[in-house]
Amino acid sequence: MGFDLGAFGLGLLGGGLAEFMKWYQLREESPNWPVYAKTKGYWVLTGLMILIGGFFTTFYGLDTSQPLLPLNVGLSAPLILKGLAANAPALVSSRNLPDDEGRSKPSLMNFLAGK
């Protein structure tokens, strides 16, 4: 069992599709460009989420004999993390209290949860 670059690439593609779906959902919800999208930290985290899709295919030892499997694992990895973050209990602090307009303040957990 070695590193399969093709499977890693399919996992990256799957992770990228998950991020694309998040952007598509944002387009449907609001015509405004999110403020956080202009920060370097956001794009670093987005890149890491895509990389996680590729790494999961490697950790599972998948190959390209069935290309939909690594693509599916790559797609699922960021979505699983999003689901875990969305269901994580919120810590009570001034950081995650809503602002004056009722929106959640930016945080890593809110980013992962897609909020």
Secondary structure as UniProt FT lines:
FT   HELIX           5..29
FT   HELIX           35..38
FT   HELIX           40..59
FT   TURN            60..61
FT   TURN            64..65
FT   HELIX           68..87
FT   HELIX           94..96
FT   TURN            100..101
FT   HELIX           108..113
//
